[in-house]
Amino acid sequence: MATIFEKIINREIPAYIVYEDDLVISFLDISQVTQGHTLVVPKEPYKDIYEMPENILGHTMKIVSKVSKACKEVFEIEGLNILSNNGAYAGQTVYHFHFHVLPRFIDDGVSMKFPNHMNDMTIAEYKKRALMIKEALL
Ligand code: AMP
């Protein structure tokens, strides 16, 4: 079944489009978590990061960079988060890969605080985790 993003790409439903080329579209997130909150979406309906071809991901990231700079230029931002939720447990609600470009403002009510488990770690455990990822990258 087509996701809401495919419907936007196919002009079946409206969106506030800020950029479009052959591979990527970018439009305002309907929720406007903060002023200028924008999505950058490959046109092909790859479900998540695992399905994304690296060349399309590279181009998508280039547009993320351009949208980020545009937001910095036009809004009085204090910072900016770029994020992609992959999988329901990570907060993905639309199963068509995308990046959020989220301008940040003083007292904007958004919390991105991550827990720090450094004090529970051992050198052996760091080494073990690094090795697992390193080997999977080969
Ligand atoms: P995620 O939860 O990371 O999958 O992000 C999906 C995002 O799509 C949410 O932030 C929604 O607010 C946004 N969204 C859902 N429907 C629309 C729509 N019609 N136009 C623009 N953004 C939408």
Backbone and ligand atoms as CSV (ligand in chain L), in Angstrom:
chain,resi,resn,atom,element,x,y,z
A,1,MET,N,N,0.843,-1.205,0.000
A,1,MET,CA,C,0.000,0.000,0.000
A,1,MET,C,C,0.883,1.263,0.000
A,2,ALA,N,N,0.450,2.247,-0.786
A,2,ALA,CA,C,1.249,3.480,-0.888
A,2,ALA,C,C,1.254,4.221,0.450
A,3,THR,N,N,2.410,4.713,0.823
A,3,THR,CA,C,2.491,5.521,2.044
A,3,THR,C,C,2.031,6.942,1.713
A,4,ILE,N,N,1.872,7.707,2.755
A,4,ILE,CA,C,1.479,9.114,2.611
A,4,ILE,C,C,2.526,9.879,1.782
A,5,PHE,N,N,3.794,9.474,1.886
A,5,PHE,CA,C,4.841,10.190,1.133
A,5,PHE,C,C,4.725,9.911,-0.365
A,6,GLU,N,N,4.382,8.664,-0.722
A,6,GLU,CA,C,4.167,8.371,-2.146
A,6,GLU,C,C,3.009,9.196,-2.694
A,7,LYS,N,N,1.998,9.381,-1.876
A,7,LYS,CA,C,0.846,10.194,-2.315
A,7,LYS,C,C,1.261,11.652,-2.517
A,8,ILE,N,N,2.167,12.118,-1.665
A,8,ILE,CA,C,2.677,13.495,-1.837
A,8,ILE,C,C,3.509,13.571,-3.116
A,9,ILE,N,N,4.391,12.585,-3.312
A,9,ILE,CA,C,5.257,12.557,-4.505
A,9,ILE,C,C,4.390,12.527,-5.772
A,10,ASN,N,N,3.315,11.754,-5.737
A,10,ASN,CA,C,2.431,11.618,-6.912
A,10,ASN,C,C,1.369,12.705,-6.997
A,11,ARG,N,N,1.474,13.691,-6.110
A,11,ARG,CA,C,0.539,14.827,-6.100
A,11,ARG,C,C,-0.918,14.395,-5.860
A,12,GLU,N,N,-1.065,13.309,-5.124
A,12,GLU,CA,C,-2.436,12.879,-4.787
A,12,GLU,C,C,-2.934,13.620,-3.553
A,13,ILE,N,N,-1.989,14.030,-2.704
A,13,ILE,CA,C,-2.370,14.880,-1.568
A,13,ILE,C,C,-1.397,16.059,-1.523
A,14,PRO,N,N,-1.835,17.187,-0.962
A,14,PRO,CA,C,-0.982,18.378,-0.977
A,14,PRO,C,C,0.135,18.324,0.063
A,15,ALA,N,N,1.164,19.091,-0.202
A,15,ALA,CA,C,2.252,19.254,0.771
A,15,ALA,C,C,2.927,20.585,0.481
A,16,TYR,N,N,3.647,21.065,1.475
A,16,TYR,CA,C,4.385,22.325,1.318
A,16,TYR,C,C,5.791,21.994,0.851
A,17,ILE,N,N,5.903,21.807,-0.476
A,17,ILE,CA,C,7.163,21.330,-1.062
A,17,ILE,C,C,8.172,22.482,-1.133
A,18,VAL,N,N,9.392,22.199,-0.668
A,18,VAL,CA,C,10.435,23.228,-0.712
A,18,VAL,C,C,11.506,22.912,-1.746
A,19,TYR,N,N,11.607,21.635,-2.152
A,19,TYR,CA,C,12.648,21.241,-3.108
A,19,TYR,C,C,12.226,19.930,-3.772
A,20,GLU,N,N,12.619,19.799,-5.045
A,20,GLU,CA,C,12.355,18.537,-5.748
A,20,GLU,C,C,13.334,18.380,-6.902
A,21,ASP,N,N,13.845,17.177,-7.089
A,21,ASP,CA,C,14.583,16.841,-8.302
A,21,ASP,C,C,14.168,15.432,-8.726
A,22,ASP,N,N,14.923,14.795,-9.604
A,22,ASP,CA,C,14.508,13.471,-10.106
A,22,ASP,C,C,14.494,12.410,-9.007
A,23,LEU,N,N,15.346,12.571,-8.000
A,23,LEU,CA,C,15.543,11.512,-7.009
A,23,LEU,C,C,14.946,11.797,-5.638
A,24,VAL,N,N,14.807,13.069,-5.337
A,24,VAL,CA,C,14.487,13.465,-3.949
A,24,VAL,C,C,13.408,14.544,-3.930
A,25,ILE,N,N,12.598,14.496,-2.876
A,25,ILE,CA,C,11.633,15.587,-2.639
A,25,ILE,C,C,11.779,16.030,-1.182
A,26,SER,N,N,11.494,17.297,-0.930
A,26,SER,CA,C,11.583,17.808,0.436
A,26,SER,C,C,10.374,18.698,0.688
A,27,PHE,N,N,9.733,18.473,1.829
A,27,PHE,CA,C,8.521,19.246,2.153
A,27,PHE,C,C,8.426,19.415,3.665
A,28,LEU,N,N,7.617,20.401,4.084
A,28,LEU,CA,C,7.441,20.642,5.519
A,28,LEU,C,C,6.786,19.438,6.171
A,29,ASP,N,N,7.308,19.046,7.327
A,29,ASP,CA,C,6.616,18.043,8.143
A,29,ASP,C,C,5.336,18.689,8.664
A,30,ILE,N,N,4.238,17.963,8.489
A,30,ILE,CA,C,2.919,18.493,8.868
A,30,ILE,C,C,2.883,18.873,10.354
A,31,SER,N,N,3.686,18.162,11.174
A,31,SER,CA,C,3.613,18.378,12.625
A,31,SER,C,C,4.362,19.630,13.075
A,32,GLN,N,N,5.299,20.120,12.267
A,32,GLN,CA,C,6.090,21.314,12.626
A,32,GLN,C,C,6.523,21.277,14.098
A,33,VAL,N,N,7.217,20.212,14.446
A,33,VAL,CA,C,7.742,20.060,15.811
A,33,VAL,C,C,8.435,21.353,16.244
A,34,THR,N,N,9.190,21.944,15.315
A,34,THR,CA,C,9.713,23.305,15.496
A,34,THR,C,C,9.507,24.038,14.175
A,35,GLN,N,N,9.692,25.346,14.223
A,35,GLN,CA,C,9.520,26.162,13.018
A,35,GLN,C,C,10.496,25.704,11.927
A,36,GLY,N,N,9.953,25.346,10.770
A,36,GLY,CA,C,10.800,24.949,9.644
A,36,GLY,C,C,11.105,23.465,9.570
A,37,HIS,N,N,10.573,22.680,10.468
A,37,HIS,CA,C,10.769,21.217,10.483
A,37,HIS,C,C,10.438,20.653,9.093
A,38,THR,N,N,11.441,20.081,8.452
A,38,THR,CA,C,11.328,19.677,7.043
A,38,THR,C,C,11.758,18.222,6.886
A,39,LEU,N,N,11.120,17.523,5.961
A,39,LEU,CA,C,11.492,16.144,5.642
A,39,LEU,C,C,12.207,16.114,4.301
A,40,VAL,N,N,13.207,15.256,4.189
A,40,VAL,CA,C,13.916,15.041,2.924
A,40,VAL,C,C,13.757,13.563,2.592
A,41,VAL,N,N,13.154,13.298,1.428
A,41,VAL,CA,C,12.636,11.956,1.127
A,41,VAL,C,C,13.077,11.507,-0.267
A,42,PRO,N,N,13.706,10.340,-0.380
A,42,PRO,CA,C,13.982,9.822,-1.725
A,42,PRO,C,C,12.655,9.478,-2.396
A,43,LYS,N,N,12.583,9.674,-3.701
A,43,LYS,CA,C,11.281,9.434,-4.367
A,43,LYS,C,C,10.930,7.947,-4.431
A,44,GLU,N,N,11.950,7.109,-4.599
A,44,GLU,CA,C,11.680,5.662,-4.599
A,44,GLU,C,C,11.298,5.236,-3.184
A,45,PRO,N,N,10.302,4.350,-3.058
A,45,PRO,CA,C,9.806,4.027,-1.716
A,45,PRO,C,C,10.638,2.988,-0.964
A,46,TYR,N,N,11.907,3.299,-0.720
A,46,TYR,CA,C,12.717,2.433,0.149
A,46,TYR,C,C,12.158,2.559,1.553
A,47,LYS,N,N,12.004,1.433,2.196
A,47,LYS,CA,C,11.329,1.416,3.491
A,47,LYS,C,C,12.161,2.069,4.594
A,48,ASP,N,N,13.446,1.771,4.586
A,48,ASP,CA,C,14.287,2.213,5.703
A,48,ASP,C,C,15.746,2.272,5.260
A,49,ILE,N,N,16.620,2.627,6.181
A,49,ILE,CA,C,18.049,2.792,5.881
A,49,ILE,C,C,18.662,1.520,5.294
A,50,TYR,N,N,18.162,0.362,5.723
A,50,TYR,CA,C,18.736,-0.905,5.260
A,50,TYR,C,C,18.461,-1.129,3.774
A,51,GLU,N,N,17.394,-0.553,3.261
A,51,GLU,CA,C,17.051,-0.726,1.841
A,51,GLU,C,C,17.646,0.361,0.953
A,52,MET,N,N,18.162,1.407,1.569
A,52,MET,CA,C,18.616,2.565,0.779
A,52,MET,C,C,19.901,2.267,0.014
A,53,PRO,N,N,19.897,2.397,-1.334
A,53,PRO,CA,C,21.157,2.276,-2.075
A,53,PRO,C,C,22.085,3.439,-1.680
A,54,GLU,N,N,23.375,3.160,-1.602
A,54,GLU,CA,C,24.301,4.173,-1.078
A,54,GLU,C,C,24.346,5.435,-1.940
A,55,ASN,N,N,24.207,5.268,-3.266
A,55,ASN,CA,C,24.273,6.477,-4.115
A,55,ASN,C,C,23.054,7.378,-3.889
A,56,ILE,N,N,21.885,6.777,-3.673
A,56,ILE,CA,C,20.673,7.585,-3.418
A,56,ILE,C,C,20.780,8.223,-2.032
A,57,LEU,N,N,21.321,7.458,-1.099
A,57,LEU,CA,C,21.513,7.993,0.256
A,57,LEU,C,C,22.452,9.201,0.213
A,58,GLY,N,N,23.500,9.078,-0.577
A,58,GLY,CA,C,24.458,10.185,-0.713
A,58,GLY,C,C,23.789,11.429,-1.264
A,59,HIS,N,N,22.965,11.251,-2.286
A,59,HIS,CA,C,22.282,12.404,-2.868
A,59,HIS,C,C,21.270,12.984,-1.875
A,60,THR,N,N,20.559,12.101,-1.187
A,60,THR,CA,C,19.562,12.550,-0.198
A,60,THR,C,C,20.251,13.399,0.882
A,61,MET,N,N,21.426,12.935,1.304
A,61,MET,CA,C,22.182,13.654,2.341
A,61,MET,C,C,22.632,15.028,1.845
A,62,LYS,N,N,22.949,15.087,0.546
A,62,LYS,CA,C,23.357,16.376,-0.042
A,62,LYS,C,C,22.192,17.376,0.067
A,63,ILE,N,N,20.983,16.893,-0.169
A,63,ILE,CA,C,19.815,17.782,-0.073
A,63,ILE,C,C,19.535,18.124,1.390
A,64,VAL,N,N,19.781,17.171,2.287
A,64,VAL,CA,C,19.664,17.469,3.726
A,64,VAL,C,C,20.581,18.644,4.082
A,65,SER,N,N,21.774,18.608,3.546
A,65,SER,CA,C,22.733,19.689,3.803
A,65,SER,C,C,22.197,21.018,3.266
A,66,LYS,N,N,21.666,21.006,2.066
A,66,LYS,CA,C,21.143,22.254,1.472
A,66,LYS,C,C,19.941,22.779,2.263
A,67,VAL,N,N,19.037,21.882,2.660
A,67,VAL,CA,C,17.850,22.306,3.415
A,67,VAL,C,C,18.283,22.859,4.787
A,68,SER,N,N,19.266,22.203,5.404
A,68,SER,CA,C,19.772,22.673,6.702
A,68,SER,C,C,20.319,24.091,6.585
A,69,LYS,N,N,21.094,24.330,5.540
A,69,LYS,CA,C,21.680,25.668,5.349
A,69,LYS,C,C,20.594,26.701,5.062
A,70,ALA,N,N,19.570,26.294,4.298
A,70,ALA,CA,C,18.461,27.216,4.006
A,70,ALA,C,C,17.737,27.589,5.305
A,71,CYS,N,N,17.501,26.592,6.167
A,71,CYS,CA,C,16.826,26.866,7.446
A,71,CYS,C,C,17.658,27.808,8.303
A,72,LYS,N,N,18.969,27.576,8.294
A,72,LYS,CA,C,19.871,28.434,9.083
A,72,LYS,C,C,19.804,29.874,8.575
A,73,GLU,N,N,19.648,29.994,7.267
A,73,GLU,CA,C,19.632,31.327,6.661
A,73,GLU,C,C,18.334,32.080,6.984
A,74,VAL,N,N,17.203,31.376,6.966
A,74,VAL,CA,C,15.929,32.104,7.051
A,74,VAL,C,C,15.303,32.149,8.443
A,75,PHE,N,N,15.708,31.219,9.325
A,75,PHE,CA,C,15.152,31.252,10.677
A,75,PHE,C,C,16.268,31.587,11.670
A,76,GLU,N,N,15.878,32.160,12.803
A,76,GLU,CA,C,16.861,32.514,13.838
A,76,GLU,C,C,17.133,31.280,14.678
A,77,ILE,N,N,17.838,30.298,14.094
A,77,ILE,CA,C,17.975,29.020,14.791
A,77,ILE,C,C,19.157,29.033,15.754
A,78,GLU,N,N,19.019,28.221,16.814
A,78,GLU,CA,C,20.106,28.066,17.792
A,78,GLU,C,C,20.876,26.782,17.528
A,79,GLY,N,N,20.275,25.880,16.765
A,79,GLY,CA,C,20.892,24.594,16.461
A,79,GLY,C,C,20.003,23.848,15.488
A,80,LEU,N,N,20.407,22.636,15.163
A,80,LEU,CA,C,19.624,21.866,14.187
A,80,LEU,C,C,19.916,20.386,14.382
A,81,ASN,N,N,18.876,19.591,14.459
A,81,ASN,CA,C,19.050,18.129,14.517
A,81,ASN,C,C,18.677,17.525,13.178
A,82,ILE,N,N,19.451,16.517,12.775
A,82,ILE,CA,C,19.126,15.716,11.598
A,82,ILE,C,C,18.904,14.311,12.113
A,83,LEU,N,N,17.745,13.753,11.815
A,83,LEU,CA,C,17.530,12.399,12.312
A,83,LEU,C,C,16.655,11.576,11.385
A,84,SER,N,N,16.820,10.271,11.512
A,84,SER,CA,C,16.051,9.323,10.728
A,84,SER,C,C,15.638,8.191,11.659
A,85,ASN,N,N,14.347,7.969,11.763
A,85,ASN,CA,C,13.840,6.879,12.593
A,85,ASN,C,C,13.671,5.644,11.720
A,86,ASN,N,N,14.238,4.534,12.166
A,86,ASN,CA,C,14.159,3.290,11.391
A,86,ASN,C,C,13.564,2.185,12.246
A,87,GLY,N,N,12.366,1.772,11.905
A,87,GLY,CA,C,11.677,0.747,12.679
A,87,GLY,C,C,10.755,1.374,13.711
A,88,ALA,N,N,9.665,0.670,13.986
A,88,ALA,CA,C,8.645,1.188,14.907
A,88,ALA,C,C,9.238,1.506,16.277
A,89,TYR,N,N,10.143,0.655,16.736
A,89,TYR,CA,C,10.694,0.851,18.083
A,89,TYR,C,C,11.543,2.116,18.159
A,90,ALA,N,N,12.082,2.515,17.001
A,90,ALA,CA,C,12.879,3.746,16.941
A,90,ALA,C,C,12.015,4.960,16.617
A,91,GLY,N,N,10.710,4.745,16.497
A,91,GLY,CA,C,9.808,5.876,16.297
A,91,GLY,C,C,9.368,6.101,14.868
A,92,GLN,N,N,9.728,5.183,13.949
A,92,GLN,CA,C,9.298,5.369,12.557
A,92,GLN,C,C,7.789,5.142,12.446
A,93,THR,N,N,7.122,6.079,11.833
A,93,THR,CA,C,5.672,5.940,11.645
A,93,THR,C,C,5.289,5.880,10.171
A,94,VAL,N,N,6.165,6.407,9.303
A,94,VAL,CA,C,5.932,6.323,7.855
A,94,VAL,C,C,7.042,5.458,7.276
A,95,TYR,N,N,6.645,4.344,6.660
A,95,TYR,CA,C,7.632,3.362,6.206
A,95,TYR,C,C,8.093,3.644,4.782
A,96,HIS,N,N,8.647,4.827,4.648
A,96,HIS,CA,C,9.283,5.318,3.420
A,96,HIS,C,C,10.442,6.157,3.949
A,97,PHE,N,N,11.655,5.691,3.713
A,97,PHE,CA,C,12.825,6.306,4.348
A,97,PHE,C,C,12.824,7.833,4.217
A,98,HIS,N,N,13.261,8.494,5.256
A,98,HIS,CA,C,13.331,9.961,5.229
A,98,HIS,C,C,14.236,10.474,6.333
A,99,PHE,N,N,14.718,11.675,6.108
A,99,PHE,CA,C,15.431,12.417,7.146
A,99,PHE,C,C,14.541,13.552,7.631
A,100,HIS,N,N,14.584,13.771,8.939
A,100,HIS,CA,C,13.995,14.979,9.508
A,100,HIS,C,C,15.104,16.031,9.608
A,101,VAL,N,N,14.828,17.230,9.150
A,101,VAL,CA,C,15.696,18.382,9.423
A,101,VAL,C,C,14.919,19.219,10.432
A,102,LEU,N,N,15.471,19.301,11.641
A,102,LEU,CA,C,14.720,19.896,12.752
A,102,LEU,C,C,15.467,21.096,13.330
A,103,PRO,N,N,15.092,22.293,12.892
A,103,PRO,CA,C,15.712,23.487,13.474
A,103,PRO,C,C,15.415,23.551,14.967
A,104,ARG,N,N,16.375,24.046,15.730
A,104,ARG,CA,C,16.199,24.123,17.183
A,104,ARG,C,C,16.265,25.572,17.665
A,105,PHE,N,N,15.455,25.856,18.649
A,105,PHE,CA,C,15.332,27.197,19.184
A,105,PHE,C,C,15.404,27.138,20.707
A,106,ILE,N,N,15.784,28.223,21.316
A,106,ILE,CA,C,15.835,28.265,22.785
A,106,ILE,C,C,14.445,27.940,23.337
A,107,ASP,N,N,14.420,27.050,24.338
A,107,ASP,CA,C,13.151,26.667,24.993
A,107,ASP,C,C,12.101,26.172,23.995
A,108,ASP,N,N,12.537,25.359,23.014
A,108,ASP,CA,C,11.564,24.876,22.013
A,108,ASP,C,C,10.793,23.637,22.487
A,109,GLY,N,N,11.112,23.163,23.674
A,109,GLY,CA,C,10.351,22.051,24.248
A,109,GLY,C,C,10.731,20.683,23.722
A,110,VAL,N,N,11.726,20.614,22.847
A,110,VAL,CA,C,12.155,19.328,22.282
A,110,VAL,C,C,13.273,18.773,23.153
A,111,SER,N,N,13.173,17.486,23.481
A,111,SER,CA,C,14.239,16.879,24.286
A,111,SER,C,C,14.956,15.809,23.480
A,112,MET,N,N,16.269,15.912,23.383
A,112,MET,CA,C,17.081,14.918,22.673
A,112,MET,C,C,18.117,14.342,23.623
A,113,LYS,N,N,17.771,14.275,24.887
A,113,LYS,CA,C,18.741,13.797,25.883
A,113,LYS,C,C,18.913,12.282,25.777
A,114,PHE,N,N,20.156,11.829,25.573
A,114,PHE,CA,C,20.460,10.396,25.525
A,114,PHE,C,C,21.058,9.968,26.866
A,115,PRO,N,N,20.728,8.768,27.334
A,115,PRO,CA,C,21.391,8.284,28.549
A,115,PRO,C,C,22.864,7.996,28.260
A,116,ASN,N,N,23.713,8.157,29.272
A,116,ASN,CA,C,25.144,7.876,29.128
A,116,ASN,C,C,25.501,6.664,29.989
A,117,HIS,N,N,25.892,5.546,29.347
A,117,HIS,CA,C,26.212,4.312,30.080
A,117,HIS,C,C,27.715,4.092,30.232
A,118,MET,N,N,28.483,5.147,30.001
A,118,MET,CA,C,29.935,5.052,30.052
A,118,MET,C,C,30.451,4.421,31.350
A,119,ASN,N,N,29.817,4.807,32.464
A,119,ASN,CA,C,30.304,4.318,33.757
A,119,ASN,C,C,30.012,2.836,33.995
A,120,ASP,N,N,29.125,2.253,33.194
A,120,ASP,CA,C,28.820,0.819,33.320
A,120,ASP,C,C,29.696,-0.021,32.400
A,121,MET,N,N,30.522,0.635,31.582
A,121,MET,CA,C,31.270,-0.079,30.544
A,121,MET,C,C,32.647,-0.508,31.038
A,122,THR,N,N,33.170,-1.578,30.396
A,122,THR,CA,C,34.559,-1.991,30.623
A,122,THR,C,C,35.274,-1.904,29.272
A,123,ILE,N,N,36.594,-1.889,29.330
A,123,ILE,CA,C,37.366,-1.857,28.079
A,123,ILE,C,C,37.039,-3.096,27.252
A,124,ALA,N,N,36.916,-4.233,27.923
A,124,ALA,CA,C,36.599,-5.482,27.218
A,124,ALA,C,C,35.264,-5.373,26.479
A,125,GLU,N,N,34.308,-4.766,27.108
A,125,GLU,CA,C,32.985,-4.645,26.482
A,125,GLU,C,C,33.030,-3.682,25.293
A,126,TYR,N,N,33.765,-2.562,25.438
A,126,TYR,CA,C,33.926,-1.656,24.282
A,126,TYR,C,C,34.559,-2.411,23.118
A,127,LYS,N,N,35.639,-3.167,23.436
A,127,LYS,CA,C,36.364,-3.898,22.387
A,127,LYS,C,C,35.453,-4.905,21.706
A,128,LYS,N,N,34.678,-5.621,22.508
A,128,LYS,CA,C,33.772,-6.640,21.983
A,128,LYS,C,C,32.744,-6.021,21.018
A,129,ARG,N,N,32.150,-4.921,21.436
A,129,ARG,CA,C,31.119,-4.275,20.601
A,129,ARG,C,C,31.732,-3.733,19.319
A,130,ALA,N,N,32.907,-3.100,19.452
A,130,ALA,CA,C,33.579,-2.536,18.267
A,130,ALA,C,C,33.934,-3.640,17.276
A,131,LEU,N,N,34.414,-4.766,17.815
A,131,LEU,CA,C,34.811,-5.885,16.956
A,131,LEU,C,C,33.605,-6.478,16.208
A,132,MET,N,N,32.492,-6.578,16.899
A,132,MET,CA,C,31.278,-7.119,16.259
A,132,MET,C,C,30.882,-6.257,15.052
A,133,ILE,N,N,30.919,-4.948,15.228
A,133,ILE,CA,C,30.526,-4.044,14.134
A,133,ILE,C,C,31.574,-4.087,13.029
A,134,LYS,N,N,32.853,-4.039,13.458
A,134,LYS,CA,C,33.971,-4.043,12.495
A,134,LYS,C,C,33.895,-5.272,11.599
A,135,GLU,N,N,33.638,-6.425,12.178
A,135,GLU,CA,C,33.592,-7.662,11.390
A,135,GLU,C,C,32.386,-7.681,10.452
A,136,ALA,N,N,31.294,-7.116,10.911
A,136,ALA,CA,C,30.099,-7.078,10.047
A,136,ALA,C,C,30.294,-6.124,8.870
A,137,LEU,N,N,31.225,-5.180,9.028
A,137,LEU,CA,C,31.495,-4.208,7.951
A,137,LEU,C,C,32.370,-4.785,6.846
A,138,LEU,N,N,33.037,-5.918,7.125
A,138,LEU,CA,C,33.963,-6.479,6.127
A,138,LEU,C,C,33.211,-7.023,4.906
L,1,AMP,P1,P,8.654,9.235,11.330
L,1,AMP,O1,O,7.757,9.172,12.532
L,1,AMP,O2,O,10.100,9.423,11.627
L,1,AMP,O3,O,8.388,8.054,10.408
L,1,AMP,O4,O,8.243,10.544,10.560
L,1,AMP,C1,C,7.089,10.655,9.799
L,1,AMP,C2,C,6.723,12.106,9.769
L,1,AMP,O5,O,5.793,12.315,8.703
L,1,AMP,C3,C,6.041,12.610,11.042
L,1,AMP,O6,O,6.879,13.587,11.673
L,1,AMP,C4,C,4.730,13.199,10.548
L,1,AMP,O7,O,4.384,14.393,11.178
L,1,AMP,C5,C,5.012,13.408,9.066
L,1,AMP,N1,N,3.831,13.412,8.230
L,1,AMP,C6,C,2.784,12.549,8.262
L,1,AMP,N2,N,1.878,12.886,7.331
L,1,AMP,C7,C,2.353,13.970,6.685
L,1,AMP,C8,C,1.869,14.808,5.631
L,1,AMP,N3,N,0.694,14.573,5.042
L,1,AMP,N4,N,2.628,15.847,5.234
L,1,AMP,C9,C,3.814,16.089,5.826
L,1,AMP,N5,N,4.321,15.361,6.828
L,1,AMP,C10,C,3.598,14.312,7.260
